[in-house]
Amino acid sequence: MIKRRSAIEPAIGHMKMDGRLARNPLKGALGDALHAVMCGAGHDLRLILAALRLLCARFGLPMQAVIAALFVAHGDRRPVRG
């Protein structure tokens, strides 16, 4: 239990500092739970983008081109705006 907690504590610290976990604009217990989950998702996205940034730098590719290629590879299922 202590090993697991020591692995989670730094992530919570980063979410409090960078992910605005301390400020909760949502109301009630459900709002608290949603806010914590969304802060965790934001933290995970930051980690994924950092890894992608390193990968792009290693191969000398612009990050925008890689992201655009990922959308094209998955069929670009985003809704059309207009």
LINJOHU-V919710 format. One record per residue. SS is DSSP state (2 for helix, 1 for strand, 0 for the rest). PHI is phi in whole degrees, 0 to 359 (NA if undefined). Layout:
SS,PHI / SS,PHI
This chain:
0,NA / 2,291 / 2,297 / 2,295 / 2,294 / 2,291 / 2,280 / 2,273 / 2,306 / 2,297 / 2,294 / 2,294 / 2,299 / 2,294 / 2,294 / 2,291 / 2,277 / 0,265 / 0,264 / 0,57 / 0,289 / 0,289 / 0,264 / 0,244 / 0,275 / 0,270 / 0,257 / 2,84 / 2,293 / 2,295 / 2,297 / 2,298 / 2,294 / 2,297 / 2,297 / 2,296 / 2,294 / 2,293 / 2,294 / 2,296 / 2,295 / 2,296 / 2,297 / 2,297 / 2,296 / 2,298 / 2,294 / 2,295 / 2,294 / 2,295 / 2,294 / 2,295 / 2,297 / 2,296 / 2,297 / 2,295 / 2,294 / 2,296 / 2,262 / 0,69 / 0,256 / 0,288 / 2,296 / 2,297 / 2,292 / 2,293 / 2,295 / 2,297 / 2,294 / 2,294 / 2,294 / 2,293 / 2,294 / 0,262 / 0,85 / 0,47 / 0,275 / 0,288 / 0,291 / 0,278 / 0,257 / 0,177
